């Protein structure tokens, strides 16, 4: 019964991603165009879904926002997974919905190919996740995951330090 409610409530790719996040002991993400979903407030997520074309209905927007907020349970888990996020400076300056940061003045940029999501599961397996306009893809090939891990590591090294991120003013 609970699974039927989950299926009716959330799109399959969101359920699959949430399941992986629930199993992850480590999650790292870099986003270049928007604030990562786990870091979005409900108002910010609502604004993003409201901008979609073709437009979602209010009911669809509510369902997607609820699904996004439900993913935040990863922050409450015990034991807590290791979470790291790198955001482009522009994602914090973009006024949607009314902090490790990658400044716009960096000449070298390992994340130019787009967003990166990495998940390390309890069994030690590493997975990548790619999401673009109309597609969502789980990356399990070890060689491809390794490339994502290297790019994410370089992107983290190019970002502001955690202390610099705390004092960053958008």
C-alpha positions, 0 to 999 in steps of 0.5 A: 500500500505504501509503495502504491502511494509513493508511485502515485505521488512521485515520478519514477525517476524521483523515487529511484533517485531518492532510494539511492540517496537513502542508501548513500553513505557519501553524496557529492554534487556540483551544479552550474545552473541551479541550486542543487535540489537537496539545498532548495527551499520549497519556495525556490523549488516551486518557482523552478517548477512554475517556470517549466514549459510546457507548464505544469498544473498546480497539482503537478507543481505541488507533487514535485515540490513535495517529492523534492522536500521529501528527499531532504530526509537524507539530512536527518539520517543516522548515521549521517552520510557525508554530504558535499556540494559545490554551487556556481556563484551565479546560482546564488545570484540568480533571483529565483523564489525570492555554501561551497561556491565556485566563483565566476572569476576562476579561469580553470573549471573542471565542471564545464561539461555540466552538473555532477552527482556522485553517490557512494553506497554502503557496499562501497559501490560508487554511482553517478547521476546525470540529469538534463533537459528531458533525461535522467541517467544513472551511471554505473560504469566504473570508468565513467564514474571514475571520470565524474569523481575526478572532475568533481574532485577538481571542481571542489579544489577550484571552489571557495574554501568552506570558510570563504563560502560562509562569508560569501555575499550574493 
